[in-house]
Amino acid sequence: MSTNTKQKAKRRINRIMHEFELDTSFEFYLEIDSLEEIKISGVSDITEYSENRLLIKCKNFYLSVKGEGLLLAAYSKTITHITGTINEIKFLR
C-alpha cells in the first residue's frame, strides 16, 4: 500500500471518529497495512472471534472486522494484529 493511500485511509478514519463523536483522548490507532493485515491499539476486549468476523471492544465503540480466514496473530495491551483477507471494517456504537 502506498504512503499516499495510507495517509488517505488515516484521514478517513479520523473523519469517521469525529463524525461518531468518539473519544479520541485515549490511545486508539488503526493501521491498515493491506487488505490482509491490520494493527490496532487501544483494544479493551475481543468480544467475538471467528475466521469470518472479529468484534473488538475499544473504549467507547466497537470495531467490526469481517473477512475470510481471519487470524488473531497477536493480542496484548499495546497491539492487536489481525491477518487474513479483510473485506470490511466498521465502527459501531
N, C-alpha and C positions, 0 to 999 in steps of 0.2 A: 504494500500500500504506500503510495507516495506521501511525502510530507504535506503537500497541499491537501490531499484527501483527508489525512488525519486531522489537519487544522480545521477543515470544514466540518468534520464529524464532531470535533470537540466544541466548536461554536454552536452546532445544532443541539448538542446535549445540554450546554449551558442555557440556551434559549428555552428548551423544554423544561428544565429545572426551574427557571424563572417563571414561566407560564403556569406551572403547577404550584408556584409559591412554596417550593421545597426549601427546607432549612439547609443552607449551604455553609453554615458556620462550623460544621464538623468536617472531618477528612473523608470526603467521598470522591472517588476518582474512577473513571471508566476508561480503559484503554482498549481500543479495537485494533488489534494487530492485523487481522484479516478476517475473512468470513469463517475461519477455522480456529480462531484463538482470541479470547478477550481476558483482560485482567481487571479486577475490581478491588478497590479498598473501601473501607467504611461499611463492611458487611457485619451485621449482628447475628444472623442466623440463616440457615438454609432450611426452608420450610417444606419444600417439595423437591424431590430429585429422582429423575428417571432419565433414560437415554434420549428422551424426546423433549423434556421440559425441566427447567430449574426455576423455582420460585425463591428469590433471595430477599431476605428482610434487611432493609437498611434502617436508619434512624426513624424517618417519617414517611417512608414509602417502601414499596416492593418493586423489585426488578424481575420481570419475567423474561426468561431466555428460552426460546423454542428452537429446535433443530433436530438433527439426526446424529446418533452416536455420540451424544454429549457426555463428556467425562470431566469430573471434578478433579483436575490434575493436581491442584494444591488448595488448601484451605487453612488459613491461620488468622490471627488477629490483624495482620497487616495486609495480606493479599489473598484474593480468591482467584484462581486461574482455571478457566474453562476452555476445553478444546472440543473439537467435533465440527460438524457442519452446522453453522449458526444461520438460521433463517429469519429470526425475528427477535428484537429486543424491545421491551415495552416498560415504561414507568407506570406503576399502578399505585393508587392511593389506598 
